[in-house]
Amino acid sequence: MPFDSLLAIVDALPDVTSLGVTGLIGAMWLWERRSSLTREQMLDDAHARILADKVQLDALVELVQRNTEALTRLTARLDAGTNFNGREK
């Protein structure tokens, strides 16, 4: 919790205590709700980053698969003794 938020709570404490237990419970509920909203925003941001990373990871996996296939074809041609235009060496 930032120091400014703590100071705001301390400053508001006399007002809250004058409302009694009900006021204190209400203040605690408001504080929890504000913290929950902050946490929900953090989770939303993390979820968006994960989705963006997944798209990038899918593209990387596809690239690696295509490169592997190209290297496999190249190796097969070299093992078969043909050059790149299909003629025998």
C-alpha positions as CSV (number, residue, x, y, z in Angstrom):
1,M,0.0,0.0,0.0
2,P,1.5,3.4,-0.9
3,F,2.3,5.8,1.9
4,D,-0.1,8.4,0.6
5,S,-3.0,6.0,0.8
6,L,-2.0,5.1,4.4
7,L,-1.9,8.8,5.3
8,A,-5.3,9.3,3.7
9,I,-6.7,6.5,5.9
10,V,-5.1,7.9,9.0
11,D,-6.5,11.4,8.3
12,A,-10.0,10.0,7.7
13,L,-9.9,7.7,10.8
14,P,-11.5,10.3,13.2
15,D,-14.4,10.7,10.8
16,V,-14.8,6.9,10.4
17,T,-14.6,6.2,14.2
18,S,-17.3,8.8,14.9
19,L,-19.7,6.6,12.9
20,G,-19.1,3.7,15.2
21,V,-18.7,0.0,14.3
22,T,-21.0,0.3,11.3
23,G,-18.9,3.1,9.9
24,L,-15.7,1.2,10.4
25,I,-17.2,-1.9,8.7
26,G,-18.3,0.3,5.8
27,A,-14.9,1.9,5.5
28,M,-13.2,-1.5,5.5
29,W,-15.6,-2.7,2.8
30,L,-14.8,0.4,0.7
31,W,-11.1,-0.2,1.2
32,E,-11.4,-3.8,0.2
33,R,-13.4,-2.9,-2.8
34,R,-10.8,-0.4,-4.0
35,S,-8.0,-3.0,-3.5
36,S,-10.1,-5.5,-5.4
37,L,-10.5,-3.2,-8.4
38,T,-6.8,-2.6,-8.5
39,R,-6.1,-6.3,-8.4
40,E,-8.7,-7.0,-11.1
41,Q,-7.0,-4.4,-13.3
42,M,-3.6,-6.1,-12.7
43,L,-5.2,-9.4,-13.7
44,D,-6.7,-8.0,-16.8
45,D,-3.3,-6.5,-17.9
46,A,-1.6,-9.8,-17.2
47,H,-4.2,-11.7,-19.2
48,A,-3.8,-9.3,-22.2
49,R,0.0,-9.9,-22.1
50,I,-0.4,-13.6,-22.0
51,L,-2.7,-13.6,-25.0
52,A,-0.2,-11.4,-26.9
53,D,2.6,-13.7,-26.0
54,K,0.6,-16.7,-27.2
55,V,0.2,-15.1,-30.7
56,Q,3.9,-14.5,-30.8
57,L,4.7,-18.0,-29.6
58,D,2.4,-19.6,-32.2
59,A,4.2,-17.6,-34.9
60,L,7.6,-18.7,-33.6
61,V,6.5,-22.4,-33.5
62,E,5.3,-22.2,-37.1
63,L,8.5,-20.7,-38.2
64,V,10.6,-23.4,-36.5
65,Q,8.4,-26.1,-38.1
66,R,8.9,-24.6,-41.6
67,N,12.6,-24.3,-41.1
68,T,12.8,-27.8,-39.9
69,E,11.0,-29.1,-42.9
70,A,13.3,-27.1,-45.2
71,L,16.4,-28.5,-43.6
72,T,15.0,-32.0,-43.8
73,R,14.4,-31.6,-47.5
74,L,17.9,-30.1,-48.0
75,T,19.5,-33.0,-46.1
76,A,17.5,-35.5,-48.1
77,R,18.7,-34.0,-51.3
78,L,22.3,-33.9,-50.2
79,D,22.1,-37.5,-49.0
80,A,20.5,-38.6,-52.3
81,G,23.4,-37.0,-54.2
82,T,21.5,-34.4,-56.2
83,N,22.3,-30.7,-56.4
84,F,19.7,-28.0,-56.0
85,N,18.3,-28.0,-59.5
86,G,17.6,-31.8,-59.3
87,R,20.5,-33.1,-61.4
88,E,22.9,-35.8,-60.3
89,K,26.3,-34.6,-59.0
